[in-house]
Amino acid sequence: MNVLHFINAFFSDSAHWHGYDGIPRRLLEHIQYSLMALGIAAAIGLPVGLLTGHTGRGGNALAFLATAARALPSFGLLVLMFVLLGLGLLPVMIPLVVLAVPPILVTTYEAMRSVDPSPVDAARGLGMHEAKILFQVEVPVALPLILSGLRSAAIQIVSTATIAAYVSLGGLGRYIVDGLYQRNYEKVVGGATLVAVMALVTLGLFWTVNRVAVSPGVRRSG
Amino acid sequence: MNGFFDIPSDLQHSYLGLIGLHLKEALLPVLAGLLIALPLGQLCVRFRWLYPPVLGVTTVVYAIPSLAFFVVLIDYTGQSEITVMIPLALYSLVLLVPAIVDGVRSVPQETLAAATAMGFGPVRRYVQVQLPIAVPAIIAGLRVATVSSISLVSVGTLIGNQGALGNLLADAMFYHRPALAVNSVVTTAVLAILMDAALVLVRVLLTPWMPRGTRSARRAPRDDSARPEPAALALKDAVR
């Protein structure tokens, strides 16, 4: 296994563990980009998805928007923004947010639509007002699906934040891009491994959140 | 738009040539993914215990970043088109298996029983009853796979100009010509939208019994409200 040999070489080299181009620093940068993008995308996607899902209006418009946004190539958008706006966080954030909003939006909408209407009617009959129905009846039932939308958005962001290195920002992509230019294959494989591990850790995090946040009753019926 | 379609000669392709290359690199993997996903999905439907682990593996595979995937493959397949296509095929496979399983499972039990009672063998039942009813779900999966595949080919630029239209992005930076980046993004997006529309058309042609609205197009077949009707109509078709 050639690749394993490269991975081993990369991680056992102590030069990779400290300093400006050290793993901890690059990892923190990557996490920073990812969290920021996910935060912005969730701030856009969740409220819109919850409201449209709750009222049941605008599903077609959402689906159309999502298709249009999906058609935009993230990597192309990144380079285009970089060429137009120059160096900075903004050209990286725009493609990441465009990438992450559709899955959050569409899944949240679908999740809200898939909630069994009878408890919602019962809540209305009990005299709950709309906001309370939304947050105490619908969201808890729809939570597993909403989380799965957030999860796929988060994983796509973590994967795609790698290409920020191509337009001279930091993050774990640095190792891959620099390694390719320096013909240093050990560095490339090391960087790729780090990103893959981070994506899997993200998966694990969401699985944990799912265990903690979703009510046991919902999990049983699901 | 002076010279908007003039492609720098280092890319070795004309504008149309790049489009052709891009489509080849994006669509062949989706096709390969579909061909593998159909039998795999059928296995998951047949043996229920197989599905959860397969679902777990697909989630993990989908979490592997495309760039990381490309560079690890360089060691085996070099800086070539095939290096870009293998991960894309895997991503398509991962998207299509759940779509196929959901679609085939959405076929009502009585429909299957009726087909069996009419003397359909398992193969004929699969081809003439289960697959047609699963078509909307499969096409929904294919749409996502195709669009994301077309978008991801561009990343191949990073491993030595294997990104078809994405290579324009590298040149946009080398030559300081933003127009090339605009060209790349717009062309890729238009390609994705056209392919998406083509798939919708295919679904309309393949499922003449479905209502013509967009209502049931994007739905994963999780809601059974829209299902019995096409199934019943499909049954009538089968009876004829």
Interface residues (C-beta under 8 A of the other chain):
Chain A: N2 V3 F6 N60 A63 T67 A68 R70 A71 L72 P73 S74 F75 G76 L77 V79 L80 F82 V83 L84 E110 R113 S114 S152 I155 V158 S159 T160 T162 I163 Y166 G173 I176 V177 G179 L180 Y185 V188 V189 G191 A192 T193 V195 A196 A199 L200 T202 L203
Chain B: T59 V60 Y62 A63 I64 P65 S66 L67 A68 F69 V71 V72 I74 D75 R143 V144 V147 S148 I150 S151 L152 S154 V155 T157 L158 I159 G160 G163 L165 G166 L169 A170 A172 M173 H176 P178 A181 V182 S184 V185 T188 A189 A192 I193 D196 T214 R218 A220 R222 D223
